[in-house]
Amino acid sequence: MKIIVLFSIVFLFSSCLKDDKPVKAHQAGTINTVQIEIGYPYTNQVYYDCYSNKIVASNTKYAWDLAFECAPNGFHVLNNTAKGEFTARVKNMSFNAVNSITNLNWKWDAENGNLDSTAIGDWRNSTIVYVLDLQYDALGNHLGYKKITFLTVNTSEYSFKAANLDGSEEKVFHVSKNQNLNFIHFTFSNGGQSLALEPHKNEWDLLFTNHYHKFSNLSMPFVLTQVLTNKHNGVLVAEDNNNLFQSTHLSDTSLNQFTNNWDEIGYDWKIRNSQDNSYTIDNNKSFIVKSVKGFFYKIRFIDFYNNSGIKGYPTFEIQKL
């Protein structure tokens, strides 16, 4: 599957990050080993909470098409990066006149989760018509295209109009915001419906999923198995490339540069063998995660396979600092 996205932008701490909250003194935790079942061919999206050391929700990547920001002033709409969706903007044409994908300029959400760099962008106060490529289902069948125009947004609800390119199945949809979530999801399946797939925004830290990445030496992008963060609710990550997992302590966190890029953990903790498409783990990499609850955890990956030798099962060690 082919997808493109802007390069990740490295963010330093700024006033836009979630305010720090003091954490009470506590003892370091024990090292736990966790295995996440994304499965092969990388079907599941799995939400994990560091504090409880539990999977708190999961869904298939085929369950949804768009995600709507739930903040009271939020207006951003995301593509399904796990499926590799992309969107084209069609300006100066009416909704009814848009009926082809010829000469469209496809765009993609920024891979680092920057809401200022989405494919749909700021649609407010405009009459832009968008064409969404729904990509493929689990059997490899192309799901077609939808033309969309976004109508309204307020503190509690979105409205938008969508149809197939031939004008069939035209309908106005309403999506209610949920203040407990970062995003509410939407699918065009079954006539269109909203889905609360994401856990409560204060109850997860990491999302194991497919997500797209653009390599600098290739013209086309790819969907890769990655680890994203709950960046929109304050999760931060620092990467360590010196294999200091065992000797890292809470006092060391002040020496690290943290970022809120949601793909900071990303994909490259594993190394792909291009000859047989197998994977090994990069033993030099480890990560420190500042969770939604303000605790710090160190993480290192130890495997990408389950006991049956099937890939798509990220396995990692985690310890509260």
Phi and psi restraints in degrees (value plus and minus 20) as a CYANA .aco file:
   2 LYS   PHI    -132.7   -92.7
   2 LYS   PSI     105.9   145.9
   3 ILE   PHI    -163.1  -123.1
   3 ILE   PSI     132.3   172.3
   4 ILE   PHI    -146.5  -106.5
   4 ILE   PSI     136.2   176.2
   5 VAL   PHI    -178.8  -138.8
   5 VAL   PSI     141.1   181.1
   6 LEU   PHI     -87.3   -47.3
   6 LEU   PSI     134.6   174.6
   7 PHE   PHI     -84.5   -44.5
   7 PHE   PSI     129.9   169.9
   8 SER   PHI     -83.1   -43.1
   8 SER   PSI     121.0   161.0
   9 ILE   PHI    -126.4   -86.4
   9 ILE   PSI     108.3   148.3
  10 VAL   PHI    -101.6   -61.6
  10 VAL   PSI     103.9   143.9
  11 PHE   PHI    -122.9   -82.9
  11 PHE   PSI     112.3   152.3
  12 LEU   PHI    -108.9   -68.9
  12 LEU   PSI     147.4   187.4
  13 PHE   PHI     -79.0   -39.0
  13 PHE   PSI     120.4   160.4
  14 SER   PHI    -172.6  -132.6
  14 SER   PSI     157.5   197.5
  15 SER   PHI     -87.6   -47.6
  15 SER   PSI     -33.3     6.7
  16 CYS   PHI    -100.9   -60.9
  16 CYS   PSI     -32.4     7.6
  17 LEU   PHI     -98.3   -58.3
  17 LEU   PSI     136.5   176.5
  18 LYS   PHI     -79.3   -39.3
  18 LYS   PSI     115.7   155.7
  19 ASP   PHI     -80.1   -40.1
  19 ASP   PSI     119.9   159.9
  20 ASP   PHI     -89.5   -49.5
  20 ASP   PSI     121.4   161.4
  21 LYS   PHI    -142.0  -102.0
  21 LYS   PSI     114.7   154.7
  22 PRO   PHI     -83.4   -43.4
  22 PRO   PSI     120.7   160.7
  23 VAL   PHI    -129.1   -89.1
  23 VAL   PSI     112.3   152.3
  24 LYS   PHI     -82.7   -42.7
  24 LYS   PSI     130.7   170.7
  25 ALA   PHI     -77.8   -37.8
  25 ALA   PSI     120.4   160.4
  26 HIS   PHI    -176.5  -136.5
  26 HIS   PSI     142.2   182.2
  27 GLN   PHI    -104.4   -64.4
  27 GLN   PSI     130.5   170.5
  28 ALA   PHI     -84.5   -44.5
  28 ALA   PSI     128.6   168.6
  29 GLY   PHI    -105.5   -65.5
  29 GLY   PSI     157.9   197.9
  30 THR   PHI    -103.7   -63.7
  30 THR   PSI     142.0   182.0
  31 ILE   PHI    -101.4   -61.4
  31 ILE   PSI     102.2   142.2
  32 ASN   PHI    -128.7   -88.7
  32 ASN   PSI     125.8   165.8
  33 THR   PHI    -126.5   -86.5
  33 THR   PSI     108.1   148.1
  34 VAL   PHI    -145.8  -105.8
  34 VAL   PSI     116.7   156.7
  35 GLN   PHI    -140.4  -100.4
  35 GLN   PSI     111.3   151.3
  36 ILE   PHI    -128.9   -88.9
  36 ILE   PSI     110.4   150.4
  37 GLU   PHI    -115.0   -75.0
  37 GLU   PSI      65.5   105.5
  38 ILE   PHI     -94.9   -54.9
  38 ILE   PSI     -56.4   -16.4
  39 GLY   PHI      60.6   100.6
  39 GLY   PSI     145.5   185.5
  40 TYR   PHI    -136.5   -96.5
  40 TYR   PSI     109.2   149.2
  41 PRO   PHI    -111.0   -71.0
  41 PRO   PSI      45.6    85.6
  42 TYR   PHI      39.5    79.5
  42 TYR   PSI      38.9    78.9
  43 THR   PHI    -109.0   -69.0
  43 THR   PSI     -58.9   -18.9
  44 ASN   PHI    -109.7   -69.7
  44 ASN   PSI     132.1   172.1
  45 GLN   PHI    -132.7   -92.7
  45 GLN   PSI     103.8   143.8
  46 VAL   PHI    -144.9  -104.9
  46 VAL   PSI     105.3   145.3
  47 TYR   PHI    -118.4   -78.4
  47 TYR   PSI     112.8   152.8
  48 TYR   PHI    -148.0  -108.0
  48 TYR   PSI     119.2   159.2
  49 ASP   PHI    -129.8   -89.8
  49 ASP   PSI      99.9   139.9
  50 CYS   PHI     -85.1   -45.1
  50 CYS   PSI     -60.4   -20.4
  51 TYR   PHI     -83.6   -43.6
  51 TYR   PSI     -66.8   -26.8
  52 SER   PHI    -107.4   -67.4
  52 SER   PSI     -29.2    10.8
  53 ASN   PHI      34.5    74.5
  53 ASN   PSI      27.6    67.6
  54 LYS   PHI    -156.9  -116.9
  54 LYS   PSI     131.1   171.1
  55 ILE   PHI     -96.8   -56.8
  55 ILE   PSI     105.4   145.4
  56 VAL   PHI    -126.7   -86.7
  56 VAL   PSI     -33.0     7.0
  57 ALA   PHI    -190.0  -150.0
  57 ALA   PSI     137.3   177.3
  58 SER   PHI    -176.4  -136.4
  58 SER   PSI     134.1   174.1
  59 ASN   PHI    -175.2  -135.2
  59 ASN   PSI     144.8   184.8
  60 THR   PHI    -101.9   -61.9
  60 THR   PSI     131.1   171.1
  61 LYS   PHI     -88.7   -48.7
  61 LYS   PSI     -32.7     7.3
  62 TYR   PHI    -107.6   -67.6
  62 TYR   PSI     -19.6    20.4
  63 ALA   PHI     -96.6   -56.6
  63 ALA   PSI     -37.6     2.4
  64 TRP   PHI    -164.7  -124.7
  64 TRP   PSI     145.4   185.4
  65 ASP   PHI    -142.7  -102.7
  65 ASP   PSI     -57.6   -17.6
  66 LEU   PHI    -154.7  -114.7
  66 LEU   PSI     134.4   174.4
  67 ALA   PHI    -147.4  -107.4
  67 ALA   PSI     111.3   151.3
  68 PHE   PHI    -129.9   -89.9
  68 PHE   PSI     108.4   148.4
  69 GLU   PHI     -83.2   -43.2
  69 GLU   PSI     114.4   154.4
  70 CYS   PHI    -119.5   -79.5
  70 CYS   PSI     -26.8    13.2
  71 ALA   PHI     -78.3   -38.3
  71 ALA   PSI     126.6   166.6
  72 PRO   PHI     -72.0   -32.0
  72 PRO   PSI     -59.4   -19.4
  73 ASN   PHI    -116.3   -76.3
  73 ASN   PSI     -12.6    27.4
  74 GLY   PHI     -92.6   -52.6
  74 GLY   PSI     126.6   166.6
  75 PHE   PHI    -162.0  -122.0
  75 PHE   PSI     -21.6    18.4
  76 HIS   PHI     -95.5   -55.5
  76 HIS   PSI     122.7   162.7
  77 VAL   PHI    -145.2  -105.2
  77 VAL   PSI     107.9   147.9
  78 LEU   PHI    -125.3   -85.3
  78 LEU   PSI     128.2   168.2
  79 ASN   PHI     -96.7   -56.7
  79 ASN   PSI     142.0   182.0
  80 ASN   PHI    -101.8   -61.8
  80 ASN   PSI      75.7   115.7
  81 THR   PHI     -91.3   -51.3
  81 THR   PSI     -41.6    -1.6
  82 ALA   PHI     -88.3   -48.3
  82 ALA   PSI     -55.6   -15.6
  83 LYS   PHI    -103.7   -63.7
  83 LYS   PSI     -37.3     2.7
  84 GLY   PHI      64.7   104.7
  84 GLY   PSI      11.7    51.7
  85 GLU   PHI     -86.3   -46.3
  85 GLU   PSI     133.2   173.2
  86 PHE   PHI    -163.0  -123.0
  86 PHE   PSI     142.7   182.7
  87 THR   PHI    -153.4  -113.4
  87 THR   PSI     124.7   164.7
  88 ALA   PHI    -139.7   -99.7
  88 ALA   PSI     121.6   161.6
  89 ARG   PHI    -117.4   -77.4
  89 ARG   PSI     111.6   151.6
  90 VAL   PHI    -136.4   -96.4
  90 VAL   PSI      84.3   124.3
  91 LYS   PHI    -114.3   -74.3
  91 LYS   PSI     135.1   175.1
  92 ASN   PHI      41.6    81.6
  92 ASN   PSI       9.5    49.5
  93 MET   PHI    -155.9  -115.9
  93 MET   PSI     122.6   162.6
  94 SER   PHI     -93.2   -53.2
  94 SER   PSI     142.2   182.2
  95 PHE   PHI     -78.5   -38.5
  95 PHE   PSI     -65.0   -25.0
  96 ASN   PHI     -88.2   -48.2
  96 ASN   PSI     -46.8    -6.8
  97 ALA   PHI     -98.2   -58.2
  97 ALA   PSI     -39.4     0.6
  98 VAL   PHI     -99.2   -59.2
  98 VAL   PSI      94.3   134.3
  99 ASN   PHI    -165.7  -125.7
  99 ASN   PSI      -5.2    34.8
 100 SER   PHI    -169.8  -129.8
 100 SER   PSI     138.6   178.6
 101 ILE   PHI    -122.3   -82.3
 101 ILE   PSI     -11.6    28.4
 102 THR   PHI     -84.7   -44.7
 102 THR   PSI     112.3   152.3
 103 ASN   PHI      42.1    82.1
 103 ASN   PSI       5.7    45.7
 104 LEU   PHI    -101.6   -61.6
 104 LEU   PSI     128.1   168.1
 105 ASN   PHI    -124.8   -84.8
 105 ASN   PSI      81.9   121.9
 106 TRP   PHI     -98.1   -58.1
 106 TRP   PSI     121.7   161.7
 107 LYS   PHI    -149.4  -109.4
 107 LYS   PSI     141.9   181.9
 108 TRP   PHI    -159.1  -119.1
 108 TRP   PSI     130.5   170.5
 109 ASP   PHI     -85.5   -45.5
 109 ASP   PSI     124.9   164.9
 110 ALA   PHI     -79.3   -39.3
 110 ALA   PSI     114.6   154.6
 111 GLU   PHI     -87.9   -47.9
 111 GLU   PSI     -40.1    -0.1
 112 ASN   PHI    -106.6   -66.6
 112 ASN   PSI     -17.9    22.1
 113 GLY   PHI      63.9   103.9
 113 GLY   PSI      -9.1    30.9
 114 ASN   PHI     -85.8   -45.8
 114 ASN   PSI      97.3   137.3
 115 LEU   PHI     -92.0   -52.0
 115 LEU   PSI     -33.3     6.7
 116 ASP   PHI    -103.3   -63.3
 116 ASP   PSI     -20.2    19.8
 117 SER   PHI    -152.9  -112.9
 117 SER   PSI      32.5    72.5
 118 THR   PHI    -115.4   -75.4
 118 THR   PSI     139.1   179.1
 119 ALA   PHI     -84.4   -44.4
 119 ALA   PSI     -58.4   -18.4
 120 ILE   PHI     -98.5   -58.5
 120 ILE   PSI     -57.0   -17.0
 121 GLY   PHI      50.7    90.7
 121 GLY   PSI    -178.7  -138.7
 122 ASP   PHI    -107.8   -67.8
 122 ASP   PSI      80.8   120.8
 123 TRP   PHI    -109.9   -69.9
 123 TRP   PSI     -27.4    12.6
 124 ARG   PHI     -84.2   -44.2
 124 ARG   PSI     127.7   167.7
 125 ASN   PHI      38.0    78.0
 125 ASN   PSI      14.3    54.3
 126 SER   PHI    -160.6  -120.6
 126 SER   PSI     147.3   187.3
 127 THR   PHI    -139.6   -99.6
 127 THR   PSI       9.0    49.0
 128 ILE   PHI     -84.0   -44.0
 128 ILE   PSI     116.9   156.9
 129 VAL   PHI    -121.5   -81.5
 129 VAL   PSI     113.9   153.9
 130 TYR   PHI    -130.9   -90.9
 130 TYR   PSI     126.1   166.1
 131 VAL   PHI    -133.3   -93.3
 131 VAL   PSI     103.9   143.9
 132 LEU   PHI    -127.1   -87.1
 132 LEU   PSI     104.0   144.0
 133 ASP   PHI    -106.8   -66.8
 133 ASP   PSI      93.6   133.6
 134 LEU   PHI     -97.6   -57.6
 134 LEU   PSI     -24.8    15.2
 135 GLN   PHI      41.8    81.8
 135 GLN   PSI    -161.2  -121.2
 136 TYR   PHI    -139.8   -99.8
 136 TYR   PSI     133.4   173.4
 137 ASP   PHI    -108.5   -68.5
 137 ASP   PSI    -194.9  -154.9
 138 ALA   PHI     -86.4   -46.4
 138 ALA   PSI     -39.4     0.6
 139 LEU   PHI    -116.5   -76.5
 139 LEU   PSI     -17.2    22.8
 140 GLY   PHI      66.6   106.6
 140 GLY   PSI      -6.3    33.7
 141 ASN   PHI    -109.0   -69.0
 141 ASN   PSI     111.1   151.1
 142 HIS   PHI     -88.4   -48.4
 142 HIS   PSI     115.1   155.1
 143 LEU   PHI    -111.5   -71.5
 143 LEU   PSI     -21.4    18.6
 144 GLY   PHI      71.3   111.3
 144 GLY   PSI    -183.7  -143.7
 145 TYR   PHI    -149.3  -109.3
 145 TYR   PSI     132.2   172.2
 146 LYS   PHI    -145.5  -105.5
 146 LYS   PSI     117.1   157.1
 147 LYS   PHI    -118.0   -78.0
 147 LYS   PSI     118.7   158.7
 148 ILE   PHI    -158.4  -118.4
 148 ILE   PSI     120.2   160.2
 149 THR   PHI    -151.8  -111.8
 149 THR   PSI     109.9   149.9
 150 PHE   PHI    -107.5   -67.5
 150 PHE   PSI     114.1   154.1
 151 LEU   PHI    -122.7   -82.7
 151 LEU   PSI     -77.2   -37.2
 152 THR   PHI    -164.6  -124.6
 152 THR   PSI     139.3   179.3
 153 VAL   PHI    -171.9  -131.9
 153 VAL   PSI     121.8   161.8
 154 ASN   PHI    -161.8  -121.8
 154 ASN   PSI    -183.0  -143.0
 155 THR   PHI     -88.9   -48.9
 155 THR   PSI     -34.1     5.9
 156 SER   PHI    -147.0  -107.0
 156 SER   PSI     -32.7     7.3
 157 GLU   PHI    -178.7  -138.7
 157 GLU   PSI     129.5   169.5
 158 TYR   PHI    -129.2   -89.2
 158 TYR   PSI     134.9   174.9
 159 SER   PHI    -156.6  -116.6
 159 SER   PSI     122.6   162.6
 160 PHE   PHI    -173.0  -133.0
 160 PHE   PSI     136.8   176.8
 161 LYS   PHI    -130.6   -90.6
 161 LYS   PSI     120.0   160.0
 162 ALA   PHI    -164.6  -124.6
 162 ALA   PSI     134.0   174.0
 163 ALA   PHI    -179.6  -139.6
 163 ALA   PSI     145.5   185.5
 164 ASN   PHI     -90.2   -50.2
 164 ASN   PSI     143.1   183.1
 165 LEU   PHI     -82.0   -42.0
 165 LEU   PSI     -46.9    -6.9
 166 ASP   PHI    -103.8   -63.8
 166 ASP   PSI     -15.4    24.6
 167 GLY   PHI      71.0   111.0
 167 GLY   PSI     -28.5    11.5
 168 SER   PHI     -94.1   -54.1
 168 SER   PSI     139.5   179.5
 169 GLU   PHI      37.6    77.6
 169 GLU   PSI      12.0    52.0
 170 GLU   PHI     -88.2   -48.2
 170 GLU   PSI     116.1   156.1
 171 LYS   PHI    -181.4  -141.4
 171 LYS   PSI     127.3   167.3
 172 VAL   PHI    -116.2   -76.2
 172 VAL   PSI     106.7   146.7
 173 PHE   PHI    -129.6   -89.6
 173 PHE   PSI     130.5   170.5
 174 HIS   PHI    -143.9  -103.9
 174 HIS   PSI     110.5   150.5
 175 VAL   PHI    -143.0  -103.0
 175 VAL   PSI      97.8   137.8
 176 SER   PHI    -104.5   -64.5
 176 SER   PSI     115.8   155.8
 177 LYS   PHI     -91.9   -51.9
 177 LYS   PSI     130.3   170.3
 178 ASN   PHI    -144.8  -104.8
 178 ASN   PSI      89.6   129.6
 179 GLN   PHI     -86.4   -46.4
 179 GLN   PSI     -32.0     8.0
 180 ASN   PHI    -103.8   -63.8
 180 ASN   PSI     -28.4    11.6
 181 LEU   PHI    -138.7   -98.7
 181 LEU   PSI     135.2   175.2
 182 ASN   PHI     -93.3   -53.3
 182 ASN   PSI     -62.2   -22.2
 183 PHE   PHI    -160.3  -120.3
 183 PHE   PSI     124.9   164.9
 184 ILE   PHI    -124.9   -84.9
 184 ILE   PSI     116.6   156.6
 185 HIS   PHI    -116.9   -76.9
 185 HIS   PSI     140.2   180.2
 186 PHE   PHI    -161.5  -121.5
 186 PHE   PSI     119.8   159.8
 187 THR   PHI    -143.9  -103.9
 187 THR   PSI     124.1   164.1
 188 PHE   PHI    -102.9   -62.9
 188 PHE   PSI     -27.5    12.5
 189 SER   PHI     -87.3   -47.3
 189 SER   PSI     134.9   174.9
 190 ASN   PHI      35.4    75.4
 190 ASN   PSI      16.9    56.9
 191 GLY   PHI      63.9   103.9
 191 GLY   PSI     -19.9    20.1
 192 GLY   PHI      75.5   115.5
 192 GLY   PSI     106.4   146.4
 193 GLN   PHI    -180.1  -140.1
 193 GLN   PSI     130.6   170.6
 194 SER   PHI    -102.9   -62.9
 194 SER   PSI     128.8   168.8
 195 LEU   PHI    -157.0  -117.0
 195 LEU   PSI     108.4   148.4
 196 ALA   PHI    -111.5   -71.5
 196 ALA   PSI      56.3    96.3
 197 LEU   PHI    -103.4   -63.4
 197 LEU   PSI     -55.2   -15.2
 198 GLU   PHI     -95.4   -55.4
 198 GLU   PSI     122.2   162.2
 199 PRO   PHI     -89.8   -49.8
 199 PRO   PSI     150.4   190.4
 200 HIS   PHI     -68.6   -28.6
 200 HIS   PSI     115.6   155.6
 201 LYS   PHI     -82.6   -42.6
 201 LYS   PSI     -38.3     1.7
 202 ASN   PHI    -115.8   -75.8
 202 ASN   PSI     -11.1    28.9
 203 GLU   PHI    -142.5  -102.5
 203 GLU   PSI      -3.7    36.3
 204 TRP   PHI    -169.8  -129.8
 204 TRP   PSI     134.2   174.2
 205 ASP   PHI    -143.0  -103.0
 205 ASP   PSI     -59.2   -19.2
 206 LEU   PHI    -146.2  -106.2
 206 LEU   PSI     124.2   164.2
 207 LEU   PHI    -142.4  -102.4
 207 LEU   PSI      98.6   138.6
 208 PHE   PHI    -115.0   -75.0
 208 PHE   PSI      99.3   139.3
 209 THR   PHI    -185.5  -145.5
 209 THR   PSI     146.1   186.1
 210 ASN   PHI     -92.0   -52.0
 210 ASN   PSI     130.9   170.9
 211 HIS   PHI    -185.8  -145.8
 211 HIS   PSI     128.0   168.0
 212 TYR   PHI    -107.7   -67.7
 212 TYR   PSI     136.1   176.1
 213 HIS   PHI    -167.7  -127.7
 213 HIS   PSI     118.4   158.4
 214 LYS   PHI    -127.3   -87.3
 214 LYS   PSI      96.8   136.8
 215 PHE   PHI    -101.0   -61.0
 215 PHE   PSI     119.7   159.7
 216 SER   PHI     -87.3   -47.3
 216 SER   PSI     -45.4    -5.4
 217 ASN   PHI    -114.6   -74.6
 217 ASN   PSI     -15.4    24.6
 218 LEU   PHI    -143.3  -103.3
 218 LEU   PSI     127.1   167.1
 219 SER   PHI     -99.3   -59.3
 219 SER   PSI     -44.5    -4.5
 220 MET   PHI    -137.4   -97.4
 220 MET   PSI     129.7   169.7
 221 PRO   PHI    -112.2   -72.2
 221 PRO   PSI     153.6   193.6
 222 PHE   PHI    -156.9  -116.9
 222 PHE   PSI     135.1   175.1
 223 VAL   PHI    -111.2   -71.2
 223 VAL   PSI     104.3   144.3
 224 LEU   PHI    -143.4  -103.4
 224 LEU   PSI     137.2   177.2
 225 THR   PHI     -97.3   -57.3
 225 THR   PSI     101.5   141.5
 226 GLN   PHI    -158.1  -118.1
 226 GLN   PSI     152.9   192.9
 227 VAL   PHI    -140.0  -100.0
 227 VAL   PSI      99.4   139.4
 228 LEU   PHI    -126.0   -86.0
 228 LEU   PSI     146.2   186.2
 229 THR   PHI    -137.4   -97.4
 229 THR   PSI     144.9   184.9
 230 ASN   PHI    -100.7   -60.7
 230 ASN   PSI      41.6    81.6
 231 LYS   PHI     -86.1   -46.1
 231 LYS   PSI     -49.3    -9.3
 232 HIS   PHI     -98.9   -58.9
 232 HIS   PSI     -21.1    18.9
 233 ASN   PHI    -149.1  -109.1
 233 ASN   PSI       7.5    47.5
 234 GLY   PHI      79.4   119.4
 234 GLY   PSI     -19.0    21.0
 235 VAL   PHI     -91.1   -51.1
 235 VAL   PSI     114.2   154.2
 236 LEU   PHI    -143.2  -103.2
 236 LEU   PSI     134.3   174.3
 237 VAL   PHI    -158.3  -118.3
 237 VAL   PSI     119.9   159.9
 238 ALA   PHI    -141.8  -101.8
 238 ALA   PSI     117.5   157.5
 239 GLU   PHI    -122.8   -82.8
 239 GLU   PSI     116.8   156.8
 240 ASP   PHI    -137.4   -97.4
 240 ASP   PSI     103.7   143.7
 241 ASN   PHI    -128.2   -88.2
 241 ASN   PSI       1.4    41.4
 242 ASN   PHI    -136.4   -96.4
 242 ASN   PSI      -5.9    34.1
 243 ASN   PHI      36.2    76.2
 243 ASN   PSI      27.4    67.4
 244 LEU   PHI    -125.0   -85.0
 244 LEU   PSI       4.1    44.1
 245 PHE   PHI     -75.5   -35.5
 245 PHE   PSI     -70.2   -30.2
 246 GLN   PHI     -84.6   -44.6
 246 GLN   PSI     -53.3   -13.3
 247 SER   PHI    -118.5   -78.5
 247 SER   PSI     -15.0    25.0
 248 THR   PHI    -100.8   -60.8
 248 THR   PSI     110.5   150.5
 249 HIS   PHI    -145.9  -105.9
 249 HIS   PSI     149.9   189.9
 250 LEU   PHI     -76.0   -36.0
 250 LEU   PSI     -57.8   -17.8
 251 SER   PHI     -84.2   -44.2
 251 SER   PSI     -40.6    -0.6
 252 ASP   PHI     -97.2   -57.2
 252 ASP   PSI     -35.0     5.0
 253 THR   PHI     -84.0   -44.0
 253 THR   PSI     -47.4    -7.4
 254 SER   PHI     -89.8   -49.8
 254 SER   PSI     -34.7     5.3
 255 LEU   PHI    -110.9   -70.9
 255 LEU   PSI     -28.0    12.0
 256 ASN   PHI    -117.8   -77.8
 256 ASN   PSI     130.2   170.2
 257 GLN   PHI    -118.1   -78.1
 257 GLN   PSI      94.2   134.2
 258 PHE   PHI    -114.5   -74.5
 258 PHE   PSI     131.5   171.5
 259 THR   PHI    -153.5  -113.5
 259 THR   PSI     133.9   173.9
 260 ASN   PHI    -122.0   -82.0
 260 ASN   PSI      -3.9    36.1
 261 ASN   PHI     -81.2   -41.2
 261 ASN   PSI     107.7   147.7
 262 TRP   PHI     -97.5   -57.5
 262 TRP   PSI     -27.9    12.1
 263 ASP   PHI    -128.5   -88.5
 263 ASP   PSI       4.8    44.8
 264 GLU   PHI     -83.4   -43.4
 264 GLU   PSI     -58.9   -18.9
 265 ILE   PHI     -92.3   -52.3
 265 ILE   PSI     -71.0   -31.0
 266 GLY   PHI      41.9    81.9
 266 GLY   PSI    -157.6  -117.6
 267 TYR   PHI    -135.2   -95.2
 267 TYR   PSI     -42.5    -2.5
 268 ASP   PHI    -110.1   -70.1
 268 ASP   PSI       3.1    43.1
 269 TRP   PHI     -99.0   -59.0
 269 TRP   PSI     -28.7    11.3
 270 LYS   PHI    -139.6   -99.6
 270 LYS   PSI     132.5   172.5
 271 ILE   PHI    -139.9   -99.9
 271 ILE   PSI     104.9   144.9
 272 ARG   PHI    -110.1   -70.1
 272 ARG   PSI     113.6   153.6
 273 ASN   PHI    -111.4   -71.4
 273 ASN   PSI      91.6   131.6
 274 SER   PHI     -88.3   -48.3
 274 SER   PSI     -36.3     3.7
 275 GLN   PHI     -94.1   -54.1
 275 GLN   PSI     -61.9   -21.9
 276 ASP   PHI    -147.2  -107.2
 276 ASP   PSI     -12.2    27.8
 277 ASN   PHI      40.0    80.0
 277 ASN   PSI      11.2    51.2
 278 SER   PHI    -114.2   -74.2
 278 SER   PSI     150.1   190.1
 279 TYR   PHI    -151.6  -111.6
 279 TYR   PSI     123.1   163.1
 280 THR   PHI    -143.6  -103.6
 280 THR   PSI     146.1   186.1
 281 ILE   PHI    -116.0   -76.0
 281 ILE   PSI     119.0   159.0
 282 ASP   PHI     -99.3   -59.3
 282 ASP   PSI      82.8   122.8
 283 ASN   PHI     -93.4   -53.4
 283 ASN   PSI     -28.6    11.4
 284 ASN   PHI    -105.4   -65.4
 284 ASN   PSI     -32.7     7.3
 285 LYS   PHI    -116.8   -76.8
 285 LYS   PSI     117.1   157.1
 286 SER   PHI    -167.0  -127.0
 286 SER   PSI     149.6   189.6
 287 PHE   PHI    -158.4  -118.4
 287 PHE   PSI     130.5   170.5
 288 ILE   PHI    -134.4   -94.4
 288 ILE   PSI     106.5   146.5
 289 VAL   PHI    -132.9   -92.9
 289 VAL   PSI     107.3   147.3
 290 LYS   PHI    -114.2   -74.2
 290 LYS   PSI      97.1   137.1
 291 SER   PHI    -103.2   -63.2
 291 SER   PSI     153.9   193.9
 292 VAL   PHI     -83.9   -43.9
 292 VAL   PSI     -44.0    -4.0
 293 LYS   PHI    -110.9   -70.9
 293 LYS   PSI     -19.3    20.7
 294 GLY   PHI      72.4   112.4
 294 GLY   PSI     -23.2    16.8
 295 PHE   PHI    -103.0   -63.0
 295 PHE   PSI     135.1   175.1
 296 PHE   PHI    -123.7   -83.7
 296 PHE   PSI     119.1   159.1
 297 TYR   PHI    -151.9  -111.9
 297 TYR   PSI     120.9   160.9
 298 LYS   PHI    -123.2   -83.2
 298 LYS   PSI     121.1   161.1
 299 ILE   PHI    -155.9  -115.9
 299 ILE   PSI     117.7   157.7
 300 ARG   PHI    -161.3  -121.3
 300 ARG   PSI     121.5   161.5
 301 PHE   PHI    -106.3   -66.3
 301 PHE   PSI     123.7   163.7
 302 ILE   PHI    -144.9  -104.9
 302 ILE   PSI     -31.6     8.4
 303 ASP   PHI    -185.3  -145.3
 303 ASP   PSI     141.8   181.8
 304 PHE   PHI    -147.2  -107.2
 304 PHE   PSI     -13.7    26.3
 305 TYR   PHI    -142.9  -102.9
 305 TYR   PSI     132.7   172.7
 306 ASN   PHI    -108.5   -68.5
 306 ASN   PSI    -195.5  -155.5
 307 ASN   PHI     -87.8   -47.8
 307 ASN   PSI     -36.9     3.1
 308 SER   PHI    -111.8   -71.8
 308 SER   PSI     -16.7    23.3
 309 GLY   PHI      60.7   100.7
 309 GLY   PSI      -2.3    37.7
 310 ILE   PHI    -113.8   -73.8
 310 ILE   PSI     109.4   149.4
 311 LYS   PHI    -100.7   -60.7
 311 LYS   PSI     144.5   184.5
 312 GLY   PHI      81.5   121.5
 312 GLY   PSI      -1.1    38.9
 313 TYR   PHI    -146.6  -106.6
 313 TYR   PSI      53.6    93.6
 314 PRO   PHI     -75.9   -35.9
 314 PRO   PSI     109.4   149.4
 315 THR   PHI    -144.0  -104.0
 315 THR   PSI     111.5   151.5
 316 PHE   PHI    -164.2  -124.2
 316 PHE   PSI     138.4   178.4
 317 GLU   PHI    -120.3   -80.3
 317 GLU   PSI     120.1   160.1
 318 ILE   PHI    -158.7  -118.7
 318 ILE   PSI     120.5   160.5
 319 GLN   PHI    -164.3  -124.3
 319 GLN   PSI     112.0   152.0
 320 LYS   PHI     -91.4   -51.4
 320 LYS   PSI     111.2   151.2
